[in-house]
Every structure is written in structure tokens, then in C-alpha cells.
Amino acid sequence: MVRMWPVRAGLHGLLWCCAVVLLGLTAYRVRYTKHRREPDVLTDRTRYYDPIIVELLVTSALAIIGSLFFLITLAGRKRAGGLSSFAGEQVYLFIIMVMFLVGAAITTHKWLHLKWCRSHYRVCSVLETVKAFSFICFGLACLLILFGIIDLILTRSSPGDSAAGTKKKTAMYPATNTAGYPETRTAAAAPTVPPAAQPATRTTETTYTEVRAADGTTGTTGTHPV
């Protein structure tokens, strides 16, 4: 079976790296605008900050935390559900995808043409790089959503299962003795078989006939001397 979790783990690692870079760029931009005491090549304002840059900074921080969490979940093949489930990963990715899309769209619209100054002024090159990495992070979030759905289908998992595609182990046979040992079993009573008919006791009666001789008539013949 084709497993997508190594690809997803690699994409989470790449998203983490790009989010770190974007976090550094946006933090530099916020610091630059807040401490600017004189106008620069792009604006006449001083000591200000761009709300969309702050939005990208917050989104980058969320991406760093979330991608690191799911990278550990996928690499460790953890079986726990909850936040580390497929559903939790998809919700996280959808949120940061929308936030990256909004940030990339607004920064591109606000600073659309910076080619004329990006090779001479650092402020222009930083904004160009911010636009590029915000779009890269948006694309990586889209790919992670796609591969997550594919992995969910291939592993035949439910949205509540672990994002690593592993399921909780269940007992093969249900436990029948929950009270512990000793186990008490009740045997079924054997059917009562009526005793076999006893053969009738034979009584042998021997009749003895005593023949006694009658005097002078019958009986035992005596011997008389001649």
C-alpha cells in the first residue's frame, strides 16, 4: 500500500522552514517601520506599522508551531487522536491557508510594482521576499490538505484517527472475565437418566418330597429271613 505520510512529513518540514523565514522578514519589517524617523522611498510616514505584515507575522508563528507538532506526530507514527488526528490537521491547515492567502493577496496588491527599487533599496527587496514566501507557504498548505485527504482514503482511516494513518490497537477477543480470578463457571446439569429396570430376583424353590413307608402297605420293602 502506498503511504503518503513521508511526503506529508517532508512538506510539513518545508512549511516550517518557510514560515521561519517569513517570520524573520515580517519581524524585520515591523521593527523597521516602528523605528523609522524619516520617510523612505515608499512612503512619507514615520513610526508606523502595516497591519497586513502583522497578520503574516502571526500566521507564520502559527505555522511554525503547528507544522512542528504534526511533523513530530508523523515522524513518530503516534496513534493518539484529538489534535493530532486527520481532522485536527485539516482544520489547522485550512486556517493557515486562508490566512496566508489573505496576506499574500493584500501585500501583492499594496506593493505590486517594486522592480524599480528592489535592487537598490533593502526595503523593497524585503517586501518582495515577503510576498514570495507568503505565496510559497500558501501553496504548501494547499498541498498538505490534498495529500492529507489522499492518505485518509488510502489508509481507510476515519477523520478521528491519528494523522499518521495508524489506528489504536484493539483486543482480538473480547474479555469475558471482568471480575478477575478465580473464574467461576456454572456447568449445565446433566439430564436425569432413569435407572435401568432391575431384573426380578429369581427365587429358586426346591421342593423336597419325603416319601415315607406305610406300615404293611407300601413303602420300603424289607428283607425277611427265610
C-alpha positions as CSV (number, residue, x, y, z in Angstrom):
1,M,0.0,0.0,0.0
2,V,1.3,3.5,-0.9
3,R,1.9,5.6,2.2
4,M,1.7,9.3,2.0
5,W,2.9,10.2,5.5
6,P,6.6,10.5,4.5
7,V,5.6,13.1,1.8
8,R,3.4,14.9,4.3
9,A,6.1,14.9,6.9
10,G,8.5,16.4,4.3
11,L,6.0,19.1,3.3
12,H,5.4,20.0,7.0
13,G,9.2,20.3,7.4
14,L,9.4,22.6,4.3
15,L,6.5,24.7,5.5
16,W,8.2,25.0,8.9
17,C,11.4,26.3,7.3
18,C,9.5,28.8,5.0
19,A,7.4,30.0,7.9
20,V,10.6,30.7,9.9
21,V,12.0,32.8,7.1
22,L,8.7,34.7,6.7
23,L,8.6,35.3,10.4
24,G,12.0,36.8,10.3
25,L,11.2,39.0,7.3
26,T,7.9,40.3,8.8
27,A,9.5,40.9,12.2
28,Y,12.2,43.0,10.4
29,R,9.6,44.9,8.6
30,V,7.6,45.7,11.7
31,R,10.8,46.8,13.5
32,Y,11.8,48.9,10.5
33,T,8.5,50.8,10.3
34,K,8.1,51.4,14.0
35,H,11.6,52.9,14.4
36,R,11.6,54.8,11.2
37,R,12.2,58.5,11.9
38,E,12.2,59.8,8.4
39,P,10.4,58.9,5.2
40,D,11.7,56.2,2.9
41,V,11.5,55.6,-0.8
42,L,8.0,54.1,-0.5
43,T,6.2,56.3,2.0
44,D,6.3,59.6,3.8
45,R,5.1,58.2,7.1
46,T,7.2,57.6,10.1
47,R,6.8,55.3,13.2
48,Y,4.0,53.2,11.9
49,Y,3.3,49.5,11.1
50,D,1.5,47.7,8.4
51,P,-1.5,45.6,9.7
52,I,-1.1,43.1,6.9
53,I,2.6,42.5,7.9
54,V,1.5,41.8,11.4
55,E,-1.1,39.4,10.1
56,L,1.6,37.5,8.2
57,L,3.8,37.5,11.3
58,V,1.1,35.9,13.4
59,T,0.3,33.4,10.7
60,S,3.9,32.4,10.4
61,A,4.1,31.8,14.1
62,L,1.1,29.6,14.0
63,A,2.5,27.7,11.0
64,I,5.8,27.1,12.9
65,I,4.1,25.7,15.9
66,G,1.5,23.6,14.0
67,S,3.9,22.2,11.4
68,L,6.4,21.2,14.1
69,F,3.7,19.4,16.1
70,F,2.4,17.4,13.1
71,L,6.0,16.7,11.9
72,I,6.6,15.0,15.2
73,T,3.3,13.2,15.0
74,L,4.0,11.9,11.5
75,A,7.7,11.0,12.1
76,G,6.9,9.3,15.4
77,R,3.9,7.4,14.0
78,K,1.9,8.3,17.0
79,R,-1.5,6.6,17.4
80,A,-3.2,9.3,19.5
81,G,-6.1,11.2,18.1
82,G,-7.6,14.5,19.1
83,L,-5.5,17.4,17.9
84,S,-3.1,15.0,16.1
85,S,-5.9,13.4,14.1
86,F,-6.7,13.9,10.4
87,A,-9.5,16.3,11.3
88,G,-7.2,18.3,13.5
89,E,-4.6,18.6,10.8
90,Q,-7.1,19.6,8.2
91,V,-8.6,22.3,10.4
92,Y,-5.2,23.7,11.2
93,L,-4.1,23.7,7.5
94,F,-7.3,25.3,6.3
95,I,-6.9,28.2,8.8
96,I,-3.3,29.0,7.9
97,M,-4.1,28.5,4.2
98,V,-6.8,31.2,4.3
99,M,-4.6,33.5,6.4
100,F,-1.6,33.1,4.1
101,L,-3.8,33.7,1.1
102,V,-5.2,36.9,2.6
103,G,-1.8,38.1,3.5
104,A,-0.3,37.3,0.1
105,A,-3.1,38.9,-1.8
106,I,-3.1,42.2,0.2
107,T,0.7,42.6,0.2
108,T,0.8,41.9,-3.6
109,H,-2.0,44.5,-4.2
110,K,-0.4,47.1,-1.9
111,W,3.2,46.7,-3.2
112,L,2.5,45.5,-6.7
113,H,5.4,47.1,-8.6
114,L,8.7,47.1,-6.8
115,K,11.0,46.0,-9.5
116,W,12.3,49.5,-10.0
117,C,13.6,49.7,-6.4
118,R,14.3,46.2,-5.2
119,S,17.9,46.1,-6.5
120,H,18.8,49.4,-4.8
121,Y,16.8,49.6,-1.6
122,R,16.6,46.9,1.1
123,V,13.0,47.9,2.0
124,C,11.8,46.9,-1.5
125,S,13.7,43.7,-1.6
126,V,12.3,42.7,1.8
127,L,8.7,43.3,0.7
128,E,9.3,41.4,-2.5
129,T,10.6,38.4,-0.5
130,V,7.7,38.7,1.9
131,K,5.3,38.4,-1.0
132,A,7.2,35.4,-2.4
133,F,7.3,33.4,0.8
134,S,3.7,34.1,1.7
135,F,2.6,32.6,-1.6
136,I,5.0,29.6,-1.0
137,C,3.5,29.0,2.4
138,F,0.0,29.2,0.9
139,G,0.9,26.6,-1.8
140,L,2.5,24.2,0.7
141,A,-0.7,24.4,2.9
142,C,-2.8,23.5,-0.2
143,L,-0.6,20.6,-1.0
144,L,-0.7,19.3,2.6
145,I,-4.5,19.4,2.6
146,L,-4.6,17.5,-0.7
147,F,-2.1,14.8,0.4
148,G,-3.8,14.5,3.8
149,I,-7.1,13.7,2.1
150,I,-5.4,11.2,-0.2
151,D,-3.7,9.5,2.8
152,L,-7.0,9.4,4.6
153,I,-8.6,7.5,1.7
154,L,-5.6,5.1,1.1
155,T,-5.3,4.1,4.8
156,R,-9.1,3.7,5.1
157,S,-9.0,5.8,8.3
158,S,-11.7,7.9,9.9
159,P,-11.2,11.7,10.5
160,G,-10.8,11.0,14.2
161,D,-7.8,8.6,13.7
162,S,-4.2,9.7,14.0
163,A,-2.8,11.9,11.3
164,A,0.0,9.3,10.9
165,G,-2.5,6.8,9.5
166,T,-2.2,4.4,12.4
167,K,-5.1,3.1,14.4
168,K,-5.4,2.2,18.0
169,K,-4.8,-1.4,18.8
170,T,-7.9,-3.3,19.9
171,A,-8.1,-6.7,21.5
172,M,-8.7,-9.6,19.1
173,Y,-11.0,-11.4,21.5
174,P,-13.4,-9.7,23.9
175,A,-12.7,-10.1,27.6
176,T,-15.3,-12.3,29.3
177,N,-13.9,-12.4,32.8
178,T,-14.1,-8.8,34.1
179,A,-14.2,-9.7,37.8
180,G,-10.7,-11.2,37.9
181,Y,-9.6,-14.6,39.0
182,P,-10.8,-17.1,40.2
183,E,-13.2,-17.5,37.4
184,T,-16.5,-19.1,38.2
185,R,-18.3,-21.1,35.7
186,T,-21.7,-22.8,36.1
187,A,-21.9,-26.2,34.4
188,A,-25.2,-27.3,32.9
189,A,-26.9,-30.0,34.9
190,A,-26.8,-33.4,33.2
191,P,-30.1,-34.8,32.2
192,T,-31.5,-37.3,34.7
193,V,-31.5,-40.7,33.3
194,P,-34.0,-43.1,35.0
195,P,-32.3,-46.1,36.5
196,A,-32.4,-49.2,34.4
197,A,-35.0,-51.7,35.4
198,Q,-33.6,-54.1,37.9
199,P,-34.1,-57.7,36.8
200,A,-36.5,-59.5,39.1
201,T,-34.8,-61.6,41.7
202,R,-35.4,-65.2,40.9
203,T,-36.3,-67.3,43.8
204,T,-35.5,-71.0,43.3
205,E,-37.6,-73.1,45.4
206,T,-36.6,-76.6,45.8
207,T,-39.3,-78.9,46.9
208,Y,-38.2,-81.9,48.7
209,T,-40.8,-84.8,48.7
210,E,-40.3,-87.1,51.6
211,V,-41.6,-90.5,50.9
212,R,-42.3,-92.4,54.0
213,A,-43.2,-96.0,54.0
214,A,-46.5,-97.1,55.5
215,D,-46.6,-100.0,57.7
216,G,-47.6,-103.2,55.9
217,T,-48.9,-101.5,52.8
218,T,-46.4,-99.6,50.8
219,G,-43.2,-98.2,51.4
220,T,-39.8,-99.6,51.7
221,T,-39.6,-103.3,51.1
222,G,-37.8,-105.1,53.9
223,T,-35.8,-108.2,53.7
224,H,-37.2,-111.1,55.7
225,P,-35.2,-114.0,56.5
226,V,-36.4,-117.4,55.2
